Amino acid sequence: MTVKLACSDFVHSFLIFTFDVMGSYEMLLISHYKR
């Protein structure tokens, strides 16, 4: 159960990190096309 909890916590952190990177990449694209 502890391993499963740690795994889900890792997946949660990974998802947050992925969305953060995607958001930054999207902002870069938007700022690039607005020029």
Jmol script that loads the backbone (N, CA, C; Angstrom):
load data "model"
ATOM      1  N   MET A   1       0.836  -1.204   0.000  1.00  0.00           N
ATOM      2  CA  MET A   1       0.000   0.000   0.000  1.00  0.00           C
ATOM      3  C   MET A   1       0.875   1.260   0.000  1.00  0.00           C
ATOM      4  N   THR A   2       1.982   1.215   0.751  1.00  0.00           N
ATOM      5  CA  THR A   2       2.861   2.380   0.787  1.00  0.00           C
ATOM      6  C   THR A   2       3.487   2.619  -0.584  1.00  0.00           C
ATOM      7  N   VAL A   3       3.860   1.512  -1.267  1.00  0.00           N
ATOM      8  CA  VAL A   3       4.470   1.638  -2.596  1.00  0.00           C
ATOM      9  C   VAL A   3       3.455   2.227  -3.573  1.00  0.00           C
ATOM     10  N   LYS A   4       2.210   1.771  -3.479  1.00  0.00           N
ATOM     11  CA  LYS A   4       1.169   2.268  -4.373  1.00  0.00           C
ATOM     12  C   LYS A   4       0.930   3.759  -4.132  1.00  0.00           C
ATOM     13  N   LEU A   5       0.950   4.160  -2.865  1.00  0.00           N
ATOM     14  CA  LEU A   5       0.743   5.562  -2.522  1.00  0.00           C
ATOM     15  C   LEU A   5       1.890   6.407  -3.067  1.00  0.00           C
ATOM     16  N   ALA A   6       3.104   5.913  -2.930  1.00  0.00           N
ATOM     17  CA  ALA A   6       4.267   6.642  -3.426  1.00  0.00           C
ATOM     18  C   ALA A   6       4.221   6.722  -4.954  1.00  0.00           C
ATOM     19  N   CYS A   7       3.751   5.658  -5.592  1.00  0.00           N
ATOM     20  CA  CYS A   7       3.660   5.626  -7.053  1.00  0.00           C
ATOM     21  C   CYS A   7       2.645   6.658  -7.539  1.00  0.00           C
ATOM     22  N   SER A   8       1.489   6.693  -6.902  1.00  0.00           N
ATOM     23  CA  SER A   8       0.457   7.650  -7.306  1.00  0.00           C
ATOM     24  C   SER A   8       0.946   9.072  -7.057  1.00  0.00           C
ATOM     25  N   ASP A   9       1.721   9.269  -5.982  1.00  0.00           N
ATOM     26  CA  ASP A   9       2.269  10.590  -5.681  1.00  0.00           C
ATOM     27  C   ASP A   9       3.261  10.998  -6.765  1.00  0.00           C
ATOM     28  N   PHE A  10       4.055  10.040  -7.233  1.00  0.00           N
ATOM     29  CA  PHE A  10       5.022  10.305  -8.297  1.00  0.00           C
ATOM     30  C   PHE A  10       4.299  10.656  -9.591  1.00  0.00           C
ATOM     31  N   VAL A  11       3.237   9.907  -9.903  1.00  0.00           N
ATOM     32  CA  VAL A  11       2.458  10.166 -11.123  1.00  0.00           C
ATOM     33  C   VAL A  11       1.828  11.549 -11.044  1.00  0.00           C
ATOM     34  N   HIS A  12       1.333  11.912  -9.869  1.00  0.00           N
ATOM     35  CA  HIS A  12       0.721  13.223  -9.672  1.00  0.00           C
ATOM     36  C   HIS A  12       1.741  14.329  -9.920  1.00  0.00           C
ATOM     37  N   SER A  13       2.939  14.159  -9.351  1.00  0.00           N
ATOM     38  CA  SER A  13       3.998  15.154  -9.536  1.00  0.00           C
ATOM     39  C   SER A  13       4.421  15.216 -11.003  1.00  0.00           C
ATOM     40  N   PHE A  14       4.483  14.051 -11.648  1.00  0.00           N
ATOM     41  CA  PHE A  14       4.880  13.987 -13.057  1.00  0.00           C
ATOM     42  C   PHE A  14       3.861  14.701 -13.937  1.00  0.00           C
ATOM     43  N   LEU A  15       2.565  14.509 -13.633  1.00  0.00           N
ATOM     44  CA  LEU A  15       1.514  15.168 -14.406  1.00  0.00           C
ATOM     45  C   LEU A  15       1.598  16.679 -14.242  1.00  0.00           C
ATOM     46  N   ILE A  16       1.813  17.144 -13.012  1.00  0.00           N
ATOM     47  CA  ILE A  16       1.937  18.579 -12.760  1.00  0.00           C
ATOM     48  C   ILE A  16       3.145  19.130 -13.521  1.00  0.00           C
ATOM     49  N   PHE A  17       4.260  18.397 -13.493  1.00  0.00           N
ATOM     50  CA  PHE A  17       5.464  18.828 -14.202  1.00  0.00           C
ATOM     51  C   PHE A  17       5.221  18.882 -15.703  1.00  0.00           C
ATOM     52  N   THR A  18       4.521  17.866 -16.241  1.00  0.00           N
ATOM     53  CA  THR A  18       4.243  17.818 -17.676  1.00  0.00           C
ATOM     54  C   THR A  18       3.362  18.985 -18.099  1.00  0.00           C
ATOM     55  N   PHE A  19       2.296  19.247 -17.316  1.00  0.00           N
ATOM     56  CA  PHE A  19       1.402  20.362 -17.654  1.00  0.00           C
ATOM     57  C   PHE A  19       2.138  21.690 -17.555  1.00  0.00           C
ATOM     58  N   ASP A  20       3.068  21.802 -16.585  1.00  0.00           N
ATOM     59  CA  ASP A  20       3.832  23.029 -16.421  1.00  0.00           C
ATOM     60  C   ASP A  20       4.721  23.261 -17.638  1.00  0.00           C
ATOM     61  N   VAL A  21       5.376  22.192 -18.110  1.00  0.00           N
ATOM     62  CA  VAL A  21       6.245  22.295 -19.284  1.00  0.00           C
ATOM     63  C   VAL A  21       5.412  22.629 -20.524  1.00  0.00           C
ATOM     64  N   MET A  22       4.260  21.958 -20.665  1.00  0.00           N
ATOM     65  CA  MET A  22       3.392  22.209 -21.810  1.00  0.00           C
ATOM     66  C   MET A  22       2.896  23.656 -21.805  1.00  0.00           C
ATOM     67  N   GLY A  23       2.561  24.170 -20.618  1.00  0.00           N
ATOM     68  CA  GLY A  23       2.095  25.547 -20.509  1.00  0.00           C
ATOM     69  C   GLY A  23       3.196  26.530 -20.897  1.00  0.00           C
ATOM     70  N   SER A  24       4.424  26.255 -20.460  1.00  0.00           N
ATOM     71  CA  SER A  24       5.541  27.137 -20.795  1.00  0.00           C
ATOM     72  C   SER A  24       5.809  27.098 -22.296  1.00  0.00           C
ATOM     73  N   TYR A  25       5.739  25.902 -22.892  1.00  0.00           N
ATOM     74  CA  TYR A  25       5.968  25.746 -24.328  1.00  0.00           C
ATOM     75  C   TYR A  25       4.884  26.474 -25.121  1.00  0.00           C
ATOM     76  N   GLU A  26       3.636  26.386 -24.632  1.00  0.00           N
ATOM     77  CA  GLU A  26       2.527  27.063 -25.297  1.00  0.00           C
ATOM     78  C   GLU A  26       2.714  28.579 -25.240  1.00  0.00           C
ATOM     79  N   MET A  27       3.170  29.078 -24.092  1.00  0.00           N
ATOM     80  CA  MET A  27       3.395  30.512 -23.955  1.00  0.00           C
ATOM     81  C   MET A  27       4.519  30.961 -24.893  1.00  0.00           C
ATOM     82  N   LEU A  28       5.539  30.113 -25.059  1.00  0.00           N
ATOM     83  CA  LEU A  28       6.624  30.436 -25.979  1.00  0.00           C
ATOM     84  C   LEU A  28       6.108  30.521 -27.404  1.00  0.00           C
ATOM     85  N   LEU A  29       5.258  29.564 -27.788  1.00  0.00           N
ATOM     86  CA  LEU A  29       4.692  29.573 -29.137  1.00  0.00           C
ATOM     87  C   LEU A  29       3.835  30.806 -29.368  1.00  0.00           C
ATOM     88  N   ILE A  30       3.001  31.141 -28.375  1.00  0.00           N
ATOM     89  CA  ILE A  30       2.119  32.302 -28.493  1.00  0.00           C
ATOM     90  C   ILE A  30       2.943  33.581 -28.637  1.00  0.00           C
ATOM     91  N   SER A  31       3.966  33.744 -27.806  1.00  0.00           N
ATOM     92  CA  SER A  31       4.791  34.955 -27.862  1.00  0.00           C
ATOM     93  C   SER A  31       5.571  34.995 -29.183  1.00  0.00           C
ATOM     94  N   HIS A  32       5.914  33.821 -29.728  1.00  0.00           N
ATOM     95  CA  HIS A  32       6.653  33.762 -30.991  1.00  0.00           C
ATOM     96  C   HIS A  32       5.767  34.196 -32.152  1.00  0.00           C
ATOM     97  N   TYR A  33       4.513  33.739 -32.153  1.00  0.00           N
ATOM     98  CA  TYR A  33       3.614  34.065 -33.265  1.00  0.00           C
ATOM     99  C   TYR A  33       3.059  35.480 -33.168  1.00  0.00           C
ATOM    100  N   LYS A  34       3.080  36.061 -31.963  1.00  0.00           N
ATOM    101  CA  LYS A  34       2.543  37.417 -31.808  1.00  0.00           C
ATOM    102  C   LYS A  34       3.506  38.471 -32.345  1.00  0.00           C
ATOM    103  N   ARG A  35       4.790  38.101 -32.511  1.00  0.00           N
ATOM    104  CA  ARG A  35       5.776  39.072 -32.981  1.00  0.00           C
ATOM    105  C   ARG A  35       5.550  39.439 -34.439  1.00  0.00           C
TER     106      ARG A  35
END
end "model"
wireframe off; spacefill off
backbone 0.3
color backbone group
